[in-house]
């Protein structure tokens, strides 16, 4: 019974055959853990911490968790990490070969070992959430419950490690984002961007909970990526009471995030915030500094941001070209319709 239960849990998200060898390595250790005392109260979370073994290359721990424990395919994982699907598939294969060849022992870690594995687990949880958050209307069966699942796992991680500020920061970030779920679509299912959302439609209880979590994390004086991202969302949420967005604070937060992560996604968001603070020319200059990054050729948010800023700067032809690129890369019908409407109404 224990073996069947654990394997069922591991395959909960319809794990493909490529994950089976890694699952086999985990089974015996997890069965032993299920029979005794373990600090982790959820089987999925145990599997995730087991897959975050420090002997595995840091950059592949979260993708390995997503494939092995949560059943994501290589293409979905690649999209989450802005990597070509073939390259991500190769990374996962190399990681599994190393696991077998080096005999890396999979086991549920002791409580004192959890902190060193936490970053990869949190990164995987956030990828789960964002995959579901991208479908706010729940129209895709594959992703319908993933946002809720990410928040559930985030709550477990935060309760398991309440003195780890990044666990609290991630939960705060997800709650802030989820608080705007209803406001992201109009009465007829149309996409509503953050800037034009009605704050009255945001979930005040979730925002308040997120603020408490972020405050608790900040008191620990160990800032990290998820805390900073949650702070950005907190600044946006303040519009419900102040009626305005503090773009200067948001740019400062993105500056800190960019220095910490070097993320091209952060750089794009910073450029958009910079345009709100100092005008579209500054935002476009920041985007121009990213244009040699080959990953952006297929990244819709880059082209959508570029199109909007070019339109604001009066470059209708350049904006039209960028909107067409963004439309071609967008899979969500509501977002595609929004972009098409923006293209149609270029001055």
C-alpha positions in Angstrom: 0.0 0.0 0.0 2.8 2.4 0.9 4.6 1.9 -2.4 1.4 2.4 -4.4 0.4 5.5 -2.5 3.8 7.2 -2.9 4.0 6.3 -6.6 0.5 7.6 -7.2 1.4 10.8 -5.4 4.6 11.2 -7.5 2.6 10.7 -10.7 -0.2 12.9 -9.6 0.4 15.3 -12.5 0.6 12.5 -15.0 4.4 12.1 -14.9 5.8 10.8 -18.2 8.0 7.8 -18.8 11.1 9.9 -18.8 10.7 10.5 -15.0 10.2 6.8 -14.1 13.9 6.0 -13.5 14.3 8.9 -11.0 11.1 7.9 -9.3 12.5 4.4 -8.9 15.5 5.8 -7.1 13.2 7.6 -4.7 10.8 4.9 -3.8 12.6 2.9 -1.1 13.8 6.0 0.8 10.3 7.5 0.7 8.7 4.3 1.8 11.0 4.1 4.8 10.2 7.7 5.6 6.5 7.1 5.4 6.8 4.4 8.0 8.6 6.6 10.5 8.7 10.1 11.7 9.4 12.7 9.1 9.5 16.5 9.4 7.6 17.0 6.1 3.8 16.5 6.3 3.1 16.1 2.6 4.3 13.4 0.2 4.8 15.8 -2.7 6.9 18.1 -0.6 9.0 15.2 0.6 9.7 14.2 -3.0 10.6 17.8 -3.8 13.1 18.1 -1.0 14.5 14.7 -1.9 15.0 15.9 -5.5 16.8 19.0 -4.3 19.9 17.0 -3.3 23.0 19.3 -3.0 25.0 16.9 -5.2 22.8 17.7 -8.2 23.8 20.7 -10.2 22.0 23.8 -8.8 20.6 24.9 -12.1 18.7 21.7 -12.7 17.3 20.9 -9.3 14.1 22.8 -9.8 13.5 21.5 -13.3 14.1 18.0 -12.0 11.5 18.5 -9.3 9.0 19.8 -11.9 9.5 16.8 -14.2 9.9 14.0 -11.7 7.5 15.0 -8.9 4.9 17.2 -10.7 4.9 15.7 -14.2 5.8 18.7 -16.2 7.1 18.0 -19.7 10.4 19.4 -20.9 8.7 22.0 -23.1 6.7 23.5 -20.3 9.8 23.5 -18.0 11.9 25.1 -20.7 9.3 27.9 -21.1 9.3 28.5 -17.4 13.1 29.0 -17.4 13.4 30.7 -20.8 15.4 27.8 -22.2 15.0 26.0 -25.5 13.1 22.7 -25.0 15.9 20.6 -26.5 18.4 22.2 -24.2 16.2 21.7 -21.2 15.7 18.0 -22.2 19.5 17.5 -22.5 20.0 19.1 -19.0 17.5 16.8 -17.4 19.0 13.7 -19.2 22.5 14.7 -18.0 21.3 15.2 -14.5 19.6 11.8 -14.3 22.8 10.1 -15.8 24.8 11.8 -13.1 22.4 10.6 -10.4 22.8 7.0 -11.6 26.5 7.1 -12.2 27.5 8.9 -9.0 25.0 6.9 -6.9 23.5 10.1 -5.4 21.4 8.9 -2.5 17.9 10.1 -2.5 16.3 10.3 0.8 14.0 12.6 2.8 16.4 15.1 4.4 16.5 15.7 8.1 15.0 19.0 9.4 18.5 20.6 9.7 19.1 19.8 6.0 15.9 21.4 4.7 17.2 25.0 4.5 20.1 24.2 2.1 17.5 22.6 -0.3 14.9 25.2 0.1 15.8 27.5 -2.9 15.2 24.8 -5.5 11.9 23.7 -3.8 10.6 27.3 -3.7 11.6 27.9 -7.3 9.7 24.8 -8.4 6.6 25.8 -6.3 6.6 29.2 -8.0 6.9 27.6 -11.4 3.8 25.5 -10.6 1.9 28.6 -9.5 2.8 30.7 -12.5 1.8 27.9 -14.9 -1.7 28.0 -13.4 -1.8 31.8 -13.0 -1.3 32.2 -16.7 -4.8 30.7 -17.2 -6.9 32.8 -14.8 -10.2 31.7 -16.4 -9.3 28.0 -15.9 -10.0 27.2 -19.5 -7.1 24.7 -19.9 -7.6 21.4 -18.1 -3.9 20.8 -17.9 -3.3 24.0 -15.8 -6.6 24.5 -14.1 -5.6 23.6 -10.5 -2.0 24.5 -10.6 -2.2 28.0 -9.1 -4.1 26.6 -6.1 -1.7 23.7 -5.9 1.3 26.1 -5.9 -0.3 28.1 -3.0 -1.0 24.9 -1.1 2.6 23.8 -1.4 3.8 27.3 -0.5 1.7 27.3 2.6 3.2 23.9 3.6 6.7 25.2 3.0 6.1 28.3 5.0 4.6 26.4 7.9 7.4 23.9 7.8 10.1 26.6 7.8 8.6 29.7 9.4 12.0 31.2 10.1 13.0 31.1 6.5 12.0 34.5 5.1 12.1 33.4 1.4 9.4 30.8 2.1 7.2 33.5 3.6 8.2 35.8 0.7 7.1 33.3 -1.9 3.8 32.7 -0.3 3.2 36.5 0.0 4.1 36.8 -3.7 1.6 34.1 -4.8 -1.1 35.5 -2.6 -0.7 39.0 -4.0 -0.9 37.7 -7.5 -3.8 35.5 -6.8 -5.7 38.4 -5.1 -6.0 39.9 -8.6 -7.4 36.8 -10.3 -10.9 38.0 -10.8 -9.9 41.4 -11.9 -7.7 40.1 -14.7 -10.7 39.3 -16.9 -13.7 41.5 -17.8 -17.4 40.7 -17.8 -17.0 39.0 -21.2 -13.7 37.3 -20.5 -11.6 40.0 -22.0 -8.0 40.6 -20.7 -7.6 43.5 -18.3 -4.0 44.7 -17.8 -2.9 45.6 -14.2 -2.9 49.3 -14.9 -6.6 49.4 -15.7 -7.9 46.8 -13.2 -10.5 47.9 -10.7 -8.8 47.6 -7.2 -12.3 47.0 -5.8 -12.2 43.6 -7.5 -9.0 42.6 -5.8 -9.3 40.1 -2.9 -8.6 42.3 0.2 -8.2 39.3 2.5 -5.5 37.7 0.4 -3.7 41.1 0.1 -3.8 41.6 3.9 -2.5 38.1 4.5 0.3 38.7 2.0 1.2 41.9 3.7 1.5 40.2 7.1 3.7 37.5 5.6 6.0 40.1 3.9 6.2 42.1 7.2 7.2 38.9 9.1 9.9 38.1 6.4 11.3 41.6 6.5 11.8 41.5 10.2 14.3 38.6 9.7 16.6 41.1 7.8 17.6 38.5 5.1 16.2 39.9 1.9 15.9 37.6 -1.1 14.4 37.3 -4.6 10.9 36.3 -3.6 10.7 38.9 -0.8 11.6 41.6 -3.3 9.2 40.3 -5.9 6.5 40.3 -3.3 7.4 43.8 -2.3 6.8 44.9 -6.0 3.4 43.4 -5.8 2.8 45.1 -2.5 3.6 48.4 -4.1 1.0 47.7 -6.8 -1.5 46.6 -4.2 -1.2 49.9 -2.4 -3.2 51.5 -5.2 -6.4 50.2 -3.7 -5.9 52.6 -0.8 -3.7 55.4 -2.2 -5.2 55.6 -5.6 -1.7 55.8 -7.2 1.2 53.6 -8.0 4.6 54.5 -6.5 6.7 53.8 -9.6 9.9 55.2 -8.0 9.7 52.5 -5.3 9.0 49.8 -7.9 12.0 50.8 -10.0 14.2 50.7 -6.8 12.9 47.2 -6.0 13.6 46.1 -9.6 17.1 47.6 -9.4 17.7 45.4 -6.3 16.2 42.4 -7.9 18.2 42.8 -11.1 21.4 43.1 -9.1 20.5 40.0 -7.2 19.3 37.7 -10.1 20.5 39.2 -13.4 17.2 38.0 -14.7 16.2 39.2 -18.2 12.5 39.0 -17.1 13.3 41.3 -14.2 15.1 43.6 -16.7 12.0 43.8 -18.9 9.7 44.6 -16.0 12.2 47.2 -14.8 12.1 48.8 -18.2 8.3 49.1 -18.1 8.4 50.6 -14.6 11.1 53.0 -15.7 8.9 54.2 -18.6 6.1 54.9 -16.1 8.5 56.9 -14.0 10.7 58.7 -16.6 8.9 58.3 -19.9 8.9 55.8 -22.8 12.3 56.9 -24.1 14.0 55.7 -20.9 12.1 52.4 -21.0 12.9 51.8 -24.6 16.6 52.5 -23.9 16.5 49.9 -21.2 14.8 47.3 -23.5 17.4 48.1 -26.3 20.1 47.0 -24.0 18.5 43.5 -23.9 17.9 43.1 -27.6 21.0 40.9 -28.2 19.7 38.2 -25.8 18.6 35.4 -28.2 16.0 34.1 -25.8 13.8 37.2 -26.3 13.1 36.4 -29.9 10.4 34.0 -28.8 9.4 35.8 -25.5 6.0 37.5 -25.9 6.2 39.9 -22.9 9.3 41.5 -24.4 7.6 42.3 -27.7 4.4 43.4 -26.0 6.3 45.7 -23.7 8.3 47.1 -26.6 5.2 47.6 -28.7 3.4 49.6 -26.0 6.4 51.8 -25.3 7.0 52.4 -29.1 3.3 53.4 -29.4 3.7 55.8 -26.5 6.8 57.3 -28.1 4.9 57.9 -31.3 6.6 55.3 -33.4 3.5 53.7 -34.9 5.4 51.6 -37.5 7.8 50.2 -35.0 4.9 49.5 -32.5 2.9 47.7 -35.2 5.8 45.4 -36.0 6.4 44.6 -32.3 2.6 44.0 -31.8 2.6 41.6 -34.7 5.5 39.7 -33.1 3.8 39.6 -29.7 0.4 38.4 -31.2 2.2 35.6 -33.1 3.8 34.4 -29.8 0.7 34.6 -27.6 -1.4 31.5 -27.0 -4.0 33.0 -24.7 -7.0 34.1 -26.9 -8.0 36.9 -24.5 -4.5 38.4 -24.4 -4.1 37.9 -28.2 -7.4 39.8 -28.7 -6.2 42.6 -26.4 -2.9 42.9 -28.4 -4.8 42.9 -31.7 -7.0 45.7 -30.4 -4.0 47.7 -29.4 -2.5 47.2 -32.9 -5.8 48.2 -34.5 -6.0 51.5 -32.6 -2.4 52.7 -33.2 -2.3 56.4 -34.0 
